[in-house]
Amino acid sequence: MTPSEKAKFGIVGVGAIAQSYIQAFQDCESADLVSAADVRVDAVQSVAASHGCVGVNSVEELVDSTSLDAVIVC
């Protein structure tokens, strides 16, 4: 990864605690939230739609769906 590239993050769990992390990505110049996973279909679809990331229902799908540099587990 070059200094001009953003780090690609995934997040596991999109409940109350995760919302602070998700919001932080909106203003972050060095990282993007590219994928989110949660067993609650409605919750993860809502996050994906409002934050422009991929929404999946398992950790396995998260890992397989996008190329990630790091994952936050909430």
Buried (B, 14 or more C-beta within 10 A) or exposed (E): EEEEEBEBBBBBBBEEEBEEBBEEBEEEEEBBBBBBBBEEEEBBBBBBEEBEBBBBBEBEBBBEBBEBBEBBEB
